[in-house]
Amino acid sequence: MATYTIGTGETYETLTLAEASLTLPEAGGTIYNITGTVVDSITLSDANYSNGLIVNAKAGEEADGRTNGANLNGTITVNVVSTFNNLNIAKFNNQGSSEQIDCNNCDFGNGVIGGNIYSWGGASFALNTNCILRDASGSNASSNFQNVNVLFNSCTSIGANSNGFRRCRVSNSLALQNSPDFNGLMTGSDYIASGDSTATTTNAFTGRTTSDLVDYAGGDYNLALGSGMTGAGAGGVNIGAVLAAASGASIIPQIMHHRRQMQ
């Protein structure tokens, strides 16, 4: 796959400028590596990436659960089979129609005002593994159409002034200080934990606090090593996110576990 670094001082400073210059779609697909903060709002479509799209943080700039690392600062709308890895992303709009869109080790939000920080269409397919949805001061953390094919696994949602996780399938995930933490979850949700009383699946924990996080006051929303949610999920995975850049750990076992759940 052809690979390009996107950011200040690079050949292309934004995804929009890259699309304007490249001949797309490329035969083997396209990889973008994001460096620094890229201010851009764009729709990534099947017309340009029908042969595949991967968007990564540049090596050494992986999101760490403390808002450090490569940052896509804008609204990223996606309707193509694609994978996003290790990024801070302000707002993510999954509008695929049967396309699989995966997000791994991503940190969404960071004080976004207005609208959901992660939303989807009624026909979307998504697997979000080991991600954080933080501080959605304007609306929901994750919400849109009811969709059992939008799956959050080993994720954390915190600080939305509306719903934390809503109208999706959620497993092995922690929600704190949302209003409410969980609402209208789809069939198949299980192993969830909430600060309020809305975690009501077969395997559920309520009354959790910000002490489950490494440093809530400092903005480090990784699951704390000493939390009771460590290893408390299905098959011994965490309930809540620990981004790989913070832990030095691989999330491949979790991804494979969650892919089996979707089958």
Secondary structure, 3 states (H helix, E strand, C coil): CEEEEECCCCCECCHHHHHHHCCCCCCCCEEEEECCEEECCEEEEHHHHCCCEEEEECCCCCCCCCCCCCEEEEEEEEECCEEEECCEEEEEEECCCCCEEEEECCEEECCCCCCCCEEECCCCEEEEECCEEECCCCCCCECCCCCCCEEEECCEEECCCCCCEECCEEEEEEEECCCCCEECCCCCCEEEEECCCCCCCCCEECCCCHHHEEECCCCEEEECCCCCCCCCCHHHCCCCCCCHHHHCCCCHHHHHHHHHHHC
